[in-house]
Amino acid sequence: RRHSSDRAREERGSPWYETMRSPMNKENRHTTRTVVAKRGSVVLAPVPTAREPQRPRSQQTDAVLQLVTAVKDHLRFRQLATYAVDTFSKSLAPPNADWRAYVEAALDVDAANVVVSALDAHAGDKDVLGACATCLGRLAVDARHASQIADAGGVRSALRASAQCQACAVSVLCFADAMCAHPKSFAAVAAAAADVAGAITEEALAPGARVLVRLCGAEGLDEVLKAKRDVSAALLKTLEASADPASRAVGDAAKVLTAIIDADGKEASYLARKGAVDIFLDKIAFLEDDAAAARDVARLLARLVEGGVAELVKRLKSTGDARAAKLLAALAADGDLAAEIALCGGVRALVAALEGDLSAAALQAAVDALHRLAAYDLPAGAVEALLKCLARGPGDEACFKILRALNAIMRQRSVDAVSRIPKATEIVCRVVADRAKHGGVASEGCFYVSMVCDDDAEALGTCEGGVRAVRRALKAHPMDQLVQRRGLDALAGLARLKPALVAKKGGALLAVDAIVNFSGDARIVAQALTVLALVAAEDAYSVRDACPGADWLATLAPAAADHADVRAVRRAFAGVASRVATDADVRGVLKDLQDIAAVVTTGRDKAGLDRLARTAAAAAALGFCKEARRTLKEAAPSTVHVLTAVAGDARVDASTVRHLVTALAAMEDDGFAQDVLYDDALR
């Protein structure tokens, strides 16, 4: 047996030894990968690898290391793994103020690969899948993490697991959406386009459609086209089953299918055979308040309808087909298509259809189309046809749509384009009064009356029909913000024309109820106070009687003082106070301020604080009125004492302090009666 020193001398003369002594290997001795050769084989030199710069260990790195180690240690145990991943995930997002540092530190401990390993170990478990998908989505905000997740196959693993465990579809697709933000991870999601489609459920339609829209860009469209049948089948099936889809989800689904058709024209006939037209028509009702989604659907339908707009107009003229009317209404959401419909005579065809015997569905569709097309073409007889339909008393929804179309014509053309037609206003007011319980009818009816009050008061005649309609609408919907805004607008217009009639029909009570229910809405408060000011000019006692306990200051002043920075509120309350406030009311507030100042100054402040909020609001609001301000000036020293005493008191609300400052601003200089100066003082 040879001595070991002889073997060492032999090795020193070998090529392998000389290679290891080379400068490159000396420099990289900590990062070389040693390859052990079998006896008799060629000996390979170690392969140098790129050396990662060492990060300084931070407190966040230590914390993340502990969290990730916990995940590693419990990979085999489902519940413990879920808890460990969930705990780690919570550290990667608010409310953790250092979440960005935690995401950065997770790079040092290979966190992404560890979480993907946990996902693979329990792929069929919904708790593990949900926790891992959420965690990976939070890590994916960093492109380096997203790249590691893509390399580890995390995207496809999560999507395929989600197909078997649909309860986690939302979190998985949100994770996929986050991965689309970076080029390398985007490619991994694009390659799994079929799996994205397979993961879409009714609850996950919005994130799923959003991911597919991103994939339909220039970089990912080819991959989507490879799975086009899977994608289209998933979207159509899910849309058809969705009872209440989000409008943006419907629009995104339409954008995806449009992109597929534009890339492969043969798909249009395939989608039409699969019922895509009817599926999207059924969802039009959910797009009322989303013009962008409605345009997306219109562009898709334009590609699916055989024969295009001209064929639809021809079909409507010949048969009054409800489906053709629905399609025209849907297509009119896009400006270019609406112009094309008008050029093809679509508006005239719709007006002719209204004069015929239409079903309820066809009538609503035709009115919807006219509502959108009125800006492009309004042939003679269109308004008369709408009014005749309204007079026939169709269903509540049809009445709402007819009123909406009439209001659109008045906004786009002129008020008298509708109001000057014989009995138009009478018909509208009667329908609104009879069907006031329908929110849409109430809202659009009040809007009609407010426009007519401003531009064509003669059309209202005695105003009794208008007052009855608005009164019933406001009473039927006391908590509907839109109805209250439009109704108070209309009531203020009617009060300018016939204040005695509005006072007699309980207009003050309606205005007070609106202030009580919507005290935080400056617009409603201003409108309601305007109504009260106009009514008070005719009958001041009706305003007092409308307030609980006839205490008008306690009811109205807090809402007015809260919106002291709104000129319309200040002017309207000043109008009320100038007609309703008595010298005793103002002197009472003055005495309260002086009494509270005396109590607070002597330290016995509890009794004073109990009534301070009410007194401060009353003083601030009365300061809007020039007549009351002269008397309140006497309380300026008392107000300063109170303000100094309570400004830092935790028992006093900030609003009370603000009201005291507002009152003091009015007392100190009567020049604040000028709006601009008052605004500056309050700022």
Secondary structure, DSSP 8 states (H G I E B T S, - for coil): ---HHHHHHHHHTSHHHHHHTSHHHHHTTTT-B-----TTS-----B-----------HHHHHHHHHHHHHHHTTT-HHHHHHHHHHHHHTTSTT-TTHHHHHHHGGGGTHHHHHHHHHHHTTT-HHHHHHHHHHHHHHTTSHHHHHHHHHTTHHHHHHHHHHH-GGGHHHHHHHHHHHTTSHHHHHHHHHTHHHHHHH--STTHHHHHHHHHHHTSTTTHHHHHHTHHHHHHHHHHHHHH-SS--HHHHHHHHHHHHHHHHH-TTHHHHHHHTTHHHHHHHTGGGGTT-HHHHHHHHHHHHHHSTTHHHHHHHHHHHH--HHHHHHHHHHTTSHHHHHHHHHTTHHHHHHHHHTS---HHHHHHHHHHHHHHTTT---TTHHHHHHHHHHT---HHHHHHHHHHHHHHHHHT-THHHHTSTTHHHHHHHHHHHTTTSHHHHHHHHHHHHHHHHH-GGGGTTSHHHHHHHHHHHHH-TT-HHHHHHHHHHHHHHHHH-HHHHHHTTHHHHHHHHHHHTTT-HHHHHHHHHHHHHHHHH-HHHHHHHSGGG-HHHHHHHHHHHTTT-HHHHHHHHHHHHHH--HHHHHHHHHHHHHHHHHHHTT--HHHHHHHHHHHHHHHHHTTSHHHHHHHGGGHHHHHHHHHHHTT-TTS-HHHHHHHHHHHHHHH-GGGGSHHHHHHHH-
